[in-house]
């Protein structure tokens, strides 16, 4: 599947301040990520350290927090990875599922999805 970017916003815990970001849609990423400085500026605190395997095969333990995210006008509390400075923000699978959005890879856009209870 080709990659594409969408506009998202990461909010503080009270949903009072939002930082807009251009994020790459990455359904292969467990959770969304943003540069750590953006998350800290919003007051997001790390909750835990988790190991992540990157595309190059490298495994790193990194901080994970939880905060609000806005995608296509829908808001959800989701886990976020405190990524390195200069890294591109990613919109991962957990946030996409949380806002009930899927990926149309041909049109390179997000589409509303029904929730599944199978």
C-alpha distances in whole Angstrom, upper triangle without the diagonal:
4,7,10,13,15,19,20,24,25,29,32,33,35,33,35,33,30,28,25,22,19,16,13,11,10,10,10,14,16,18,18,20,22,25,28,30,28,29,32,33,32,34,32,33,31,32,31,30,27,25,21,20,18,15,18,20,22,24,25,27,27,28,27,28,28,28,27,24,23,20,21,24,24,26,25,27,24,24,23,23,25,23,25,26,24,21,18,18,15,15,14,14,18,19,16,18,21,21,20,16,13,10,9,6,8,11,9,12,13,15,18,18,22,23,23,26,26
4,7,10,13,17,19,22,24,28,31,33,35,32,34,32,28,26,23,20,16,14,11,10,10,11,12,14,18,19,18,19,21,23,26,28,27,27,31,32,31,33,31,33,31,32,32,30,27,26,22,20,18,15,18,20,22,24,25,28,27,28,27,28,28,28,27,23,23,19,20,24,24,25,25,27,24,24,23,23,25,22,24,25,22,19,16,17,14,14,15,15,19,19,17,19,22,21,21,17,14,11,10,7,8,10,8,11,13,16,19,20,23,24,25,29,29
4,7,10,14,16,19,21,24,27,29,31,29,31,28,25,22,19,16,13,10,7,7,7,10,11,12,16,16,15,16,17,19,23,25,23,24,27,28,27,30,27,29,28,29,29,28,25,24,20,19,16,14,17,20,21,23,23,25,24,25,24,25,25,25,24,20,20,17,17,21,21,23,23,24,22,21,20,20,21,19,21,21,19,16,13,13,11,11,12,14,17,17,15,18,20,19,19,16,13,10,11,8,10,11,7,10,12,15,18,19,23,24,25,29,29
4,7,11,13,16,18,22,25,28,29,26,28,26,22,20,16,13,10,8,6,6,9,11,13,14,17,17,15,15,16,19,22,24,21,23,26,26,26,28,26,29,28,29,29,28,26,26,22,21,19,17,20,22,24,25,25,27,25,26,24,25,24,23,22,18,17,14,15,18,19,20,21,23,21,21,19,20,21,19,21,21,18,16,12,12,10,10,12,14,17,16,14,17,19,18,18,15,13,10,10,9,11,10,6,8,10,13,17,18,22,23,25,29,30
4,7,9,13,15,19,22,25,26,23,25,22,18,16,13,10,6,5,4,6,9,12,14,14,17,16,13,13,14,16,20,21,18,19,23,23,22,25,23,26,26,27,28,27,25,25,22,22,19,18,21,24,24,25,25,26,24,24,22,22,22,21,19,15,14,12,12,16,17,18,19,21,19,19,17,18,19,17,19,19,16,14,10,9,9,9,12,14,17,15,13,17,18,17,18,14,14,11,12,12,14,12,8,8,10,14,16,19,22,23,26,29,31
4,6,10,13,16,20,22,23,20,22,19,16,14,10,8,6,5,6,7,11,13,16,15,17,16,13,14,14,17,20,21,18,19,22,22,20,24,22,25,25,26,27,27,26,26,23,24,21,21,24,26,26,27,26,27,24,24,22,22,20,19,16,13,11,8,9,12,13,15,16,18,17,18,17,18,19,18,20,20,18,16,12,10,10,8,12,14,16,13,12,15,16,14,15,12,13,11,13,13,15,13,9,8,8,12,14,17,20,21,24,28,29
4,7,10,13,17,20,21,17,18,16,12,11,7,6,5,6,9,10,13,16,18,17,19,16,13,14,13,16,18,19,15,17,20,19,18,21,20,23,24,26,27,27,26,27,24,25,23,23,26,28,28,28,27,27,24,23,21,20,19,17,14,11,9,7,8,10,12,13,15,17,16,18,16,18,19,18,20,19,17,16,12,10,11,10,13,16,17,13,13,17,16,14,16,14,15,14,16,17,18,16,13,11,11,14,16,18,22,23,25,29,31
4,7,10,14,16,17,14,15,13,10,8,6,5,6,7,10,10,13,15,18,16,17,14,11,11,11,14,16,17,13,14,17,17,15,18,17,20,21,22,24,24,24,25,22,24,22,23,26,28,27,27,25,25,22,21,18,17,16,13,11,7,6,5,7,9,10,10,12,13,13,14,13,15,16,16,19,18,17,16,13,9,10,8,12,14,14,11,11,14,14,12,15,13,15,15,17,18,20,18,15,13,12,14,15,18,21,21,24,27,29
4,6,10,13,14,10,12,10,6,5,4,6,8,9,13,13,16,18,20,18,18,15,11,12,11,13,15,15,11,11,15,14,11,15,14,17,19,20,22,23,23,25,23,25,24,25,28,29,28,27,26,25,21,20,17,15,14,11,8,6,5,7,9,9,10,9,11,12,12,14,12,15,15,16,18,18,17,16,14,10,11,10,13,16,15,12,13,16,14,13,16,15,18,18,21,22,24,22,19,17,15,18,18,20,23,23,26,28,31
4,7,10,11,9,11,8,5,5,7,8,11,11,14,15,16,18,20,17,17,13,10,10,9,11,12,12,9,8,11,11,8,11,10,13,15,17,19,20,20,22,21,23,23,24,27,28,27,25,23,22,19,16,14,12,10,7,6,5,6,9,12,12,12,9,10,10,10,11,9,12,12,14,16,16,17,15,14,10,11,11,13,16,14,11,14,16,14,14,17,17,19,20,23,24,27,25,22,19,18,20,20,21,24,23,26,28,31
4,7,8,5,7,6,4,6,9,11,14,14,18,18,20,21,23,20,19,16,13,13,12,14,14,13,10,9,11,10,7,9,9,13,15,16,19,21,22,24,23,26,26,28,30,31,29,28,26,24,20,18,15,12,10,7,5,6,8,11,14,13,12,9,10,9,11,12,11,14,14,16,19,18,19,19,17,14,15,14,16,18,16,13,16,18,15,15,19,19,22,23,26,27,30,28,25,22,20,22,22,23,25,24,27,29,32
4,6,5,6,6,7,9,12,14,17,18,21,21,23,24,25,22,21,17,15,15,13,15,14,13,10,8,10,9,5,6,7,10,13,15,18,20,22,24,24,27,27,29,32,32,30,28,26,24,20,17,15,11,10,6,6,9,11,15,18,16,15,12,12,10,12,13,12,15,14,17,19,19,21,20,20,16,18,17,19,21,18,16,19,20,17,17,21,22,25,26,29,31,33,32,29,26,24,26,25,26,27,26,29,31,34
4,6,8,9,10,12,15,17,21,20,23,23,24,25,26,23,21,18,16,16,16,17,16,16,14,11,12,12,8,8,7,10,13,13,17,20,21,24,24,28,28,31,33,33,31,29,26,24,21,17,15,11,8,6,7,10,13,16,19,17,16,12,11,9,11,12,13,16,16,19,22,22,24,23,22,19,20,19,19,21,18,16,19,20,17,17,21,22,25,27,30,32,35,33,30,28,25,26,25,26,27,25,28,29,32
4,5,8,10,13,16,19,22,22,25,25,27,27,29,26,24,21,19,19,19,20,19,18,16,14,14,14,10,10,11,13,16,17,21,23,25,28,28,31,31,34,36,37,35,33,30,28,24,21,18,15,12,9,8,12,13,17,19,17,16,12,12,11,14,16,16,19,19,22,25,25,26,26,25,21,22,21,22,23,21,18,21,22,18,18,22,23,27,29,32,33,36,34,32,29,26,27,26,27,27,26,29,30,33
4,6,7,11,13,16,19,19,22,23,24,25,27,24,23,20,18,18,17,19,18,18,15,13,15,14,10,11,12,15,18,19,22,24,25,28,28,31,30,32,35,36,34,32,30,28,25,21,19,15,13,9,7,9,10,14,16,13,13,9,10,10,13,15,15,19,19,21,24,24,25,24,23,19,20,19,20,22,19,16,19,20,17,16,20,21,24,26,29,31,33,31,28,25,23,24,23,24,25,24,27,29,32
4,7,10,13,16,20,21,24,25,27,28,30,27,26,23,20,20,19,20,19,18,15,14,15,13,10,11,13,16,19,21,24,27,28,31,30,33,33,35,37,38,36,35,32,30,27,23,21,18,15,12,10,12,12,16,18,15,15,13,14,14,16,18,18,21,20,23,25,24,25,25,24,21,22,21,23,25,23,19,22,23,20,19,23,24,27,28,31,33,35,33,30,27,25,27,25,27,29,28,31,33,36
4,7,10,13,17,18,22,23,25,26,28,25,25,21,18,18,16,17,16,15,12,11,12,10,7,10,12,15,18,20,23,25,27,29,28,31,30,32,35,36,34,33,30,28,25,22,20,17,15,11,10,11,12,15,17,15,16,13,15,14,16,17,16,19,18,20,22,21,22,22,21,18,20,19,21,24,22,19,21,23,20,19,23,23,26,27,30,31,34,31,29,26,24,26,25,28,29,29,32,34,37
4,6,10,13,14,18,19,21,23,25,22,22,19,16,15,13,15,15,14,10,10,13,10,8,11,12,16,18,20,23,24,25,27,26,29,28,29,32,33,32,30,28,27,23,21,19,16,14,11,9,9,9,12,14,13,13,11,13,13,14,16,15,17,16,18,20,19,19,19,17,15,16,16,18,21,20,16,18,21,18,17,21,20,23,24,26,28,30,28,25,22,21,23,23,25,27,26,30,32,35
4,6,10,12,16,17,19,22,24,21,21,18,14,13,11,12,13,12,8,9,12,9,8,12,12,16,18,20,23,24,24,26,25,27,25,27,29,31,29,28,26,25,22,19,18,16,15,12,11,10,10,12,14,14,15,13,15,15,15,16,14,15,15,16,17,16,16,16,14,12,14,14,17,20,19,16,18,21,19,18,21,21,23,23,25,26,29,26,23,21,20,23,23,25,28,28,30,33,36
4,7,9,13,15,18,20,22,20,21,18,14,13,11,13,15,14,10,12,15,13,12,15,15,19,20,23,25,25,25,27,25,27,25,26,28,30,29,29,27,26,23,21,20,18,17,14,12,10,9,10,12,12,14,13,15,16,16,17,15,16,16,16,18,16,16,15,13,11,13,13,16,19,19,15,17,20,18,17,20,19,20,20,22,23,25,23,20,18,17,20,21,23,26,26,29,32,35
4,6,10,12,14,17,19,17,18,15,12,11,9,11,13,13,10,12,15,14,13,17,16,19,20,22,24,24,24,24,22,24,21,22,25,27,26,26,24,24,21,20,18,17,17,15,13,10,10,10,12,14,15,14,16,16,16,16,13,14,14,14,15,14,13,12,9,7,9,10,14,17,17,14,15,19,18,17,20,18,19,18,20,21,23,21,18,16,16,19,20,23,26,26,29,32,34
4,7,10,13,16,18,16,18,16,12,12,10,12,15,16,13,15,18,17,17,20,19,22,22,25,25,25,24,25,22,23,20,21,23,25,25,25,24,25,22,21,20,20,19,17,16,13,12,11,12,14,16,16,17,19,17,18,15,16,16,15,16,15,13,12,8,7,9,9,13,16,18,15,15,19,19,17,19,17,18,16,18,18,20,18,14,13,14,17,19,22,25,26,28,32,34
4,6,9,12,14,12,15,12,9,9,9,11,15,16,13,14,18,18,17,20,18,21,21,23,23,23,21,22,19,19,17,17,20,22,22,22,21,22,19,19,18,18,17,16,15,12,12,10,12,15,15,15,16,17,15,15,13,13,14,13,15,14,13,10,7,5,5,6,9,13,14,12,12,16,16,15,17,15,15,14,16,16,18,17,13,12,12,16,18,20,23,23,26,29,31
4,6,10,11,10,13,12,10,10,11,13,17,18,16,17,21,21,21,23,21,23,22,24,24,23,21,21,18,18,15,15,18,20,20,21,21,22,20,20,19,19,19,19,18,14,14,12,14,17,17,18,18,19,17,16,14,14,16,14,15,16,14,11,7,6,5,6,9,12,14,13,12,16,17,16,17,15,14,12,14,13,15,15,11,11,12,15,18,19,23,23,25,28,30
4,6,9,9,11,11,9,11,13,16,19,21,18,19,22,23,22,24,22,24,23,24,24,23,21,21,17,17,15,15,18,20,21,21,21,22,20,21,19,19,19,18,17,14,14,11,13,16,16,16,16,18,15,15,14,15,17,16,18,19,17,14,11,9,6,5,7,9,12,10,9,12,14,14,14,11,10,8,11,10,13,13,9,9,9,12,15,16,19,20,21,25,26
4,5,6,9,9,8,10,13,16,18,21,19,19,23,24,23,25,22,23,22,23,22,21,19,18,14,14,12,12,15,17,18,18,18,20,18,19,17,19,18,19,18,15,16,14,16,19,18,18,17,18,15,15,13,13,16,15,17,19,17,14,11,10,6,6,5,7,10,11,10,12,15,15,15,13,11,10,12,11,15,15,12,12,12,14,17,17,20,20,21,24,25
4,5,7,9,10,12,15,19,21,24,22,21,25,26,25,26,23,24,23,23,22,21,19,18,15,14,13,13,17,17,19,18,19,20,19,20,18,19,19,19,19,16,17,14,16,19,18,18,17,18,15,15,14,15,18,17,20,22,21,17,15,13,9,8,5,5,9,10,8,10,13,14,13,11,9,8,11,11,15,16,13,13,11,14,15,15,17,17,18,21,21
4,6,9,10,12,16,18,20,24,22,22,25,27,26,27,24,24,22,22,21,20,16,15,12,11,10,9,13,14,15,15,16,18,17,19,17,19,19,21,21,18,20,18,20,23,21,21,19,20,16,15,15,14,17,16,18,21,20,16,15,14,10,10,7,7,10,12,11,13,15,17,17,15,13,12,15,13,17,18,15,16,15,17,19,18,20,20,20,22,23
4,6,7,9,12,15,17,20,19,18,21,23,22,23,20,21,18,19,18,16,13,13,9,9,9,10,13,13,14,13,14,15,14,15,13,15,16,17,18,16,18,16,19,21,20,19,17,17,13,12,11,10,14,13,15,18,18,14,13,11,8,8,5,6,8,10,11,12,14,16,16,15,14,14,17,16,20,20,17,17,16,18,19,19,21,20,20,23,24
4,7,10,13,16,17,21,20,18,21,23,22,22,19,19,17,16,15,14,11,11,9,10,11,12,16,15,15,14,14,14,13,14,12,13,14,15,16,15,17,16,19,21,19,18,16,15,11,9,10,10,13,13,17,20,20,16,15,13,10,9,6,5,6,9,10,11,12,15,15,15,14,15,18,18,22,23,20,19,17,19,19,18,20,18,19,21,22
4,7,10,13,14,17,16,14,17,20,18,19,15,16,14,14,14,13,11,12,10,12,12,14,17,17,17,15,15,14,12,12,9,10,10,12,13,12,14,14,17,19,17,15,13,12,8,6,6,7,11,11,15,17,18,15,14,11,8,7,5,6,5,7,9,10,11,13,15,14,15,15,19,19,23,23,20,19,17,19,19,18,20,19,20,22,23
4,7,11,12,15,13,12,15,17,16,17,14,15,14,15,15,15,13,14,12,14,13,15,18,19,18,17,16,15,13,12,10,10,10,11,11,9,12,12,15,17,15,14,12,11,8,7,5,6,9,10,13,15,15,12,11,7,5,5,4,7,7,7,9,11,11,13,15,14,15,15,18,19,22,22,18,17,15,18,18,19,21,20,21,24,26
4,7,9,12,10,9,13,15,14,15,12,14,13,14,14,14,13,14,12,14,13,15,17,18,17,16,14,14,11,10,9,10,11,11,12,11,13,14,17,19,18,16,15,13,10,9,5,4,6,6,9,11,12,9,8,5,5,7,8,11,11,10,13,15,15,16,18,17,18,18,21,21,24,24,20,19,18,21,22,22,25,24,25,28,29
4,6,8,7,7,10,12,12,13,11,13,13,15,16,15,15,16,14,16,15,17,19,20,19,18,16,15,12,11,11,11,12,12,13,11,14,14,18,19,18,17,16,15,13,11,7,6,6,6,8,8,9,7,7,4,7,9,11,14,14,13,15,18,17,18,21,20,20,20,23,23,26,25,21,20,19,23,23,25,27,26,28,31,33
4,6,6,7,9,10,12,13,12,13,13,16,16,16,16,17,15,17,16,18,19,21,18,18,15,15,12,11,12,12,14,14,15,14,17,18,21,22,22,20,19,18,16,14,10,8,6,5,5,5,7,6,7,7,10,13,14,18,18,17,19,22,21,22,25,23,24,24,26,26,29,28,24,23,23,26,27,28,31,30,32,34,36
4,5,5,6,9,10,11,9,10,10,13,14,13,15,16,15,18,17,20,21,22,19,18,15,14,10,9,10,10,13,13,15,15,18,20,23,24,23,21,19,17,15,13,10,8,4,5,6,7,10,9,11,10,13,15,16,19,19,18,21,23,22,23,26,25,26,26,29,29,32,31,27,26,25,28,29,30,32,31,33,35,37
4,5,5,6,9,10,10,11,12,16,17,17,18,20,19,22,21,23,24,25,23,22,18,17,14,12,13,13,15,14,16,16,19,21,24,24,24,22,21,19,18,16,13,11,8,9,9,7,10,11,13,12,15,17,19,22,22,20,23,25,24,25,28,27,28,28,31,31,34,33,29,28,27,30,31,32,34,33,35,38,40
4,6,5,6,9,9,11,13,16,18,18,19,21,20,22,21,23,25,26,24,23,20,19,15,13,13,12,13,12,13,13,15,17,20,20,20,18,18,16,15,14,11,11,9,10,11,9,11,11,12,10,13,15,17,20,20,18,20,23,21,22,25,24,26,26,29,29,31,30,26,25,24,27,28,29,31,31,33,35,38
4,5,5,6,5,8,9,12,14,15,17,19,18,21,20,23,25,26,23,22,19,17,14,11,10,9,10,9,11,11,14,17,20,20,19,17,16,14,13,11,9,9,7,9,11,11,13,13,13,11,13,14,16,19,18,16,19,21,19,20,23,23,25,25,29,29,32,31,27,25,24,27,27,28,30,29,31,33,35
4,5,5,5,7,9,13,15,16,18,20,20,23,23,25,27,27,25,23,20,18,14,11,12,10,12,11,13,15,18,20,24,23,23,20,19,16,16,14,12,11,9,11,12,12,15,15,16,14,17,18,19,22,21,19,23,25,23,23,27,27,29,29,32,32,36,34,31,29,28,30,30,32,33,32,34,36,38
4,5,8,10,13,16,18,19,21,24,23,26,25,28,29,30,28,26,23,22,18,15,15,13,14,12,14,15,17,20,23,22,22,19,19,17,17,16,14,14,12,14,14,13,15,16,17,15,18,19,21,24,23,21,24,26,24,24,28,27,29,30,33,33,36,34,31,29,28,30,31,32,34,33,35,37,40
4,6,9,12,15,18,19,21,24,23,26,26,28,30,31,29,27,24,22,18,15,14,12,11,9,10,12,14,17,20,19,19,16,16,14,14,14,12,14,12,15,16,15,17,17,17,15,17,18,20,22,20,18,21,23,21,21,25,25,27,28,31,32,35,33,29,27,26,28,28,29,31,30,32,34,37
4,6,10,12,15,17,20,23,23,26,26,29,31,31,29,27,23,21,17,14,13,10,11,9,11,14,17,20,23,22,21,18,17,14,15,14,13,14,12,15,17,17,19,19,20,17,19,20,21,23,21,19,23,24,22,22,26,27,29,30,33,34,37,36,32,30,28,30,30,31,32,31,33,35,37
4,7,9,12,14,16,19,20,23,23,26,28,28,26,23,20,18,14,11,10,6,7,7,10,12,15,18,22,21,20,16,15,12,12,10,9,11,9,13,15,16,18,18,18,15,17,17,18,20,18,16,20,21,19,20,24,24,26,27,31,32,35,34,30,28,26,28,28,28,30,28,30,32,34
4,6,9,12,14,17,18,22,23,26,28,27,25,22,19,16,13,9,8,6,8,9,12,15,18,21,25,24,23,19,17,14,13,11,10,11,9,13,15,16,19,19,20,17,18,19,19,21,19,18,22,23,20,22,26,26,28,29,33,34,37,36,33,31,29,31,30,31,32,30,31,32,35
4,6,8,10,14,15,19,20,23,25,24,21,19,15,12,9,6,5,4,8,10,14,16,20,22,26,26,24,20,18,14,13,10,9,9,8,12,14,16,19,18,19,17,18,18,18,20,17,17,21,22,20,22,25,26,27,29,32,32,36,35,32,31,28,31,30,30,31,29,30,31,33
4,7,10,13,15,19,21,24,26,25,22,19,16,13,11,7,6,5,7,11,14,17,20,23,26,26,24,20,17,14,12,9,10,10,11,14,17,19,22,21,22,19,19,19,18,19,17,17,21,21,19,22,25,26,27,29,33,33,37,36,33,31,29,31,30,29,30,28,29,29,31
4,6,10,12,16,18,22,23,22,19,16,13,10,8,6,6,7,10,14,17,19,23,24,28,28,26,23,20,16,14,10,11,10,11,14,16,19,22,20,22,20,19,20,18,19,17,18,21,22,20,23,26,26,28,29,33,33,36,36,33,32,30,31,31,30,31,28,29,29,31
4,7,10,13,15,19,20,19,16,13,10,6,5,5,6,9,12,16,19,20,24,25,29,30,27,25,22,18,16,12,11,9,10,12,14,17,20,18,20,19,18,19,18,19,17,19,22,22,22,25,27,27,28,29,32,32,36,36,32,32,30,32,32,31,32,29,30,31,32
4,6,10,13,16,18,16,14,10,8,5,5,7,7,10,13,17,20,20,24,24,28,29,27,24,21,18,15,11,11,9,11,12,15,18,20,18,19,18,17,18,15,16,15,17,20,20,20,23,25,25,25,26,30,29,33,34,30,30,28,30,30,29,30,27,28,29,30
4,7,10,13,14,12,10,6,5,4,6,9,10,14,16,20,22,22,25,26,29,31,29,26,23,21,18,14,13,11,12,12,15,18,20,18,19,18,17,18,16,17,16,19,21,21,22,25,26,26,26,26,29,28,32,33,30,29,28,30,31,30,31,29,28,30,30
4,6,10,11,10,8,5,5,6,7,10,10,14,16,19,21,21,24,24,27,29,27,25,22,21,17,13,12,10,12,11,13,17,18,15,16,16,14,15,13,14,15,17,19,20,20,23,24,24,23,23,26,25,28,29,26,26,25,27,28,27,29,27,27,29,29
4,7,8,6,6,4,7,9,11,14,14,18,20,22,24,23,26,25,28,30,29,27,25,23,20,16,15,13,14,13,15,18,19,16,17,17,15,16,14,15,16,19,20,21,22,25,25,24,23,23,25,24,27,29,25,26,25,28,29,28,30,28,28,30,30
4,5,5,5,6,8,11,12,15,15,19,21,23,24,23,25,24,27,29,28,27,25,24,20,17,15,13,14,12,13,16,16,13,14,14,13,15,13,15,17,19,20,21,23,25,25,24,22,21,24,22,25,26,23,24,24,26,28,28,30,29,29,31,31
4,5,7,9,12,15,15,18,19,22,23,25,26,24,26,24,27,30,29,28,27,26,22,20,18,15,17,14,15,18,17,14,14,15,13,16,14,16,18,20,20,22,24,25,26,24,22,20,22,20,23,24,21,23,23,26,28,27,30,29,29,31,31
4,6,9,11,15,16,19,20,24,26,28,29,27,29,28,30,33,32,32,30,29,25,23,21,18,19,16,16,18,18,15,16,18,16,19,18,19,22,23,24,25,27,29,29,27,26,24,26,23,26,28,24,26,26,29,31,31,34,33,33,35,35
4,6,10,13,15,19,20,23,25,28,29,28,30,29,32,34,33,32,30,29,25,22,21,18,19,17,17,20,20,17,18,20,18,20,18,19,21,23,24,25,27,29,30,28,26,25,27,25,28,30,27,28,28,31,32,31,34,32,32,34,34
4,7,10,12,16,18,21,24,26,28,27,30,29,32,34,33,32,30,28,24,21,19,16,17,14,14,18,18,16,18,19,18,20,18,20,21,23,25,26,27,30,30,29,28,27,29,27,30,32,28,29,29,32,33,33,35,33,33,35,35
4,7,10,13,15,19,21,24,26,26,29,28,31,33,32,30,28,26,22,19,17,14,15,13,14,18,19,16,18,19,18,20,18,19,20,22,24,25,26,28,29,28,27,27,30,28,31,33,29,30,29,32,33,32,34,32,32,33,34
4,6,10,12,16,19,22,24,24,27,27,31,32,31,29,26,24,21,17,15,12,12,11,11,15,17,15,17,17,17,19,17,19,19,21,23,25,25,28,29,28,28,27,31,29,32,33,30,30,29,32,33,32,34,32,32,34,35
4,7,10,13,17,20,23,23,26,27,30,32,30,28,25,22,19,15,14,10,11,11,12,16,18,16,18,18,17,19,18,19,19,21,23,24,24,27,29,28,28,28,32,31,34,35,31,31,30,32,33,32,34,32,32,33,34
4,7,10,14,16,19,20,23,24,28,29,27,25,22,19,16,12,11,7,7,8,10,13,16,14,16,15,15,17,16,18,17,18,21,22,22,24,27,26,27,27,30,29,33,33,30,29,28,30,31,31,32,30,31,32,33
4,7,10,13,17,17,21,22,26,27,25,22,20,17,14,10,9,6,5,8,10,13,16,15,16,15,15,17,16,18,16,17,20,22,21,23,25,26,26,27,30,30,34,34,30,29,27,30,30,30,31,29,30,31,33
4,7,10,13,14,18,19,23,24,22,19,16,13,10,7,6,5,6,9,12,15,17,15,16,14,14,14,13,15,13,14,17,18,17,19,22,22,23,24,28,28,32,31,28,27,25,27,27,26,28,26,27,28,30
4,7,10,12,16,18,22,22,20,16,14,10,8,6,5,7,7,11,14,16,19,17,17,15,15,15,14,16,13,13,17,18,16,18,21,22,23,25,28,29,32,32,28,27,24,26,26,26,27,25,26,27,30
4,7,9,13,15,19,19,16,13,10,7,5,4,6,9,10,14,17,19,21,19,18,15,15,14,13,15,12,11,15,15,13,15,18,19,21,23,27,28,31,30,27,25,22,24,23,23,24,22,24,25,27
4,7,10,13,17,16,14,10,8,5,6,7,7,11,12,15,18,19,21,19,18,15,15,14,14,15,13,11,14,15,12,14,17,18,21,23,26,27,30,29,26,24,21,23,22,22,23,22,24,25,28
4,7,10,13,12,10,7,6,4,6,9,9,13,14,17,20,20,21,20,18,15,15,13,14,15,13,10,13,14,11,11,15,16,19,21,24,26,29,27,24,21,19,20,19,20,21,20,23,24,27
4,7,10,10,8,6,5,6,7,9,9,13,14,16,19,19,20,18,16,12,12,10,11,13,11,8,10,12,10,9,13,13,16,17,20,22,25,23,20,18,15,17,16,18,19,18,21,24,27
4,7,6,5,4,7,9,10,13,13,16,17,19,22,21,21,20,17,13,13,11,13,14,13,9,10,13,10,8,12,12,15,16,19,21,23,21,19,16,13,15,14,16,18,18,21,24,27
4,5,5,6,8,11,11,14,14,17,19,19,22,22,22,20,16,13,12,9,11,12,12,8,8,11,10,7,10,9,11,13,15,17,20,17,15,12,9,11,11,13,16,16,19,22,25
4,6,8,11,14,15,18,18,20,22,23,25,25,24,22,19,16,15,12,14,15,15,12,10,13,12,9,10,9,11,12,14,17,18,16,14,10,8,9,9,12,15,16,20,23,26
4,7,10,13,15,18,18,22,23,24,27,27,26,24,21,18,17,14,17,17,17,13,12,14,13,9,12,11,14,16,18,20,22,19,18,14,12,12,11,14,16,17,21,24,27
4,7,11,12,16,17,20,22,23,26,27,26,24,21,18,17,14,15,15,14,10,10,11,9,6,9,9,13,15,18,20,23,20,19,15,12,12,10,12,14,14,18,20,24
4,7,9,13,14,18,20,21,25,25,25,23,21,17,16,13,14,15,13,9,10,12,9,7,10,11,15,17,20,23,25,23,21,18,15,15,13,15,16,15,19,21,24
4,6,10,12,15,18,20,23,24,25,23,21,17,16,13,13,13,10,7,9,10,6,6,10,12,15,18,21,23,26,24,22,19,16,16,14,15,16,14,17,19,22
4,7,10,13,15,18,22,23,24,22,20,17,16,13,13,13,10,8,11,11,8,9,13,15,17,20,23,25,28,27,25,22,19,19,18,18,19,17,19,21,24
4,6,10,13,15,19,20,22,19,18,14,13,11,10,10,7,6,10,10,8,10,13,14,16,18,22,23,27,26,23,21,18,19,18,18,19,17,19,20,23
4,7,10,12,16,18,20,17,17,13,12,11,10,11,8,8,11,12,10,13,16,16,18,20,23,24,28,27,24,22,20,21,21,20,21,19,21,22,24
4,7,9,13,14,16,14,13,10,9,9,9,11,10,9,12,14,13,15,17,17,19,20,23,24,27,26,23,22,19,22,22,22,23,22,23,25,27
4,6,9,12,14,11,12,10,9,11,10,13,12,12,15,17,16,18,20,20,21,21,25,24,28,28,24,23,21,24,24,24,26,25,26,28,30
4,7,9,12,10,12,10,11,13,13,16,15,15,18,20,19,21,23,23,24,24,27,27,30,30,26,25,24,27,27,28,30,28,30,31,33
4,7,9,7,9,8,10,13,13,16,16,16,19,21,21,22,24,23,24,23,26,25,29,28,25,24,23,27,28,28,30,29,31,33,34
4,6,6,9,10,12,15,16,20,20,20,22,24,24,25,28,27,27,26,29,27,30,30,26,26,26,29,31,31,34,33,34,36,38
4,5,9,10,13,17,18,22,22,21,23,26,26,26,29,28,28,27,30,28,31,30,27,27,27,30,31,33,35,35,36,39,40
4,7,9,12,16,18,22,23,21,23,26,26,26,29,27,27,26,28,26,29,28,24,25,25,29,30,32,35,34,36,39,41
4,6,9,13,14,18,19,18,20,23,23,24,26,24,24,22,25,23,26,25,22,22,22,26,28,29,32,31,33,36,37
4,6,10,12,16,18,16,17,21,21,21,23,21,21,19,21,20,22,22,18,18,19,22,24,26,29,29,30,33,35
4,7,10,13,14,13,14,17,17,17,20,18,18,17,20,19,22,21,17,17,16,20,21,23,26,25,27,30,32
4,6,10,11,10,11,14,15,15,17,15,15,14,17,16,19,19,15,15,14,17,19,20,23,22,24,27,29
4,7,9,7,7,11,11,11,13,11,11,11,14,15,18,17,14,12,11,14,15,16,19,19,21,24,25
4,6,6,6,9,10,11,12,11,11,11,15,15,18,18,15,14,12,15,16,16,18,17,18,21,23
4,6,5,6,8,10,10,9,9,10,14,14,18,18,16,14,12,14,14,13,15,14,15,18,19
4,5,5,6,9,10,10,11,13,17,18,21,21,19,17,14,15,15,14,15,13,14,16,18
4,5,5,6,8,9,10,12,16,17,21,20,17,15,12,14,13,13,15,13,15,18,20
4,5,5,6,5,7,9,12,14,17,17,14,12,9,10,10,10,12,11,14,17,19
4,5,5,6,7,10,14,16,19,19,17,15,11,11,10,9,10,8,10,13,15
4,5,8,10,13,17,19,22,22,19,17,13,13,11,10,11,9,12,14,17
4,6,9,12,15,18,21,19,18,14,11,10,8,9,10,10,13,16,18
4,7,10,13,16,19,18,17,14,10,9,6,5,7,6,10,13,15
4,7,10,13,15,14,13,10,6,5,5,5,8,9,12,16,18
4,7,9,12,12,11,9,6,5,6,6,9,11,12,16,17
4,6,9,9,7,6,5,6,9,9,13,14,16,19,20
4,6,6,6,5,6,7,10,11,14,17,18,22,22
4,6,5,7,9,10,14,14,18,20,20,24,24
4,5,8,11,12,15,16,20,22,23,27,27
4,6,9,10,14,16,19,22,23,27,28
4,7,10,13,15,19,21,23,27,28
4,7,10,13,16,19,21,24,26
4,7,9,13,15,17,21,23
4,6,10,13,15,19,21
4,7,10,13,16,18
4,6,9,13,15
4,6,10,12
4,7,10
4,6
4
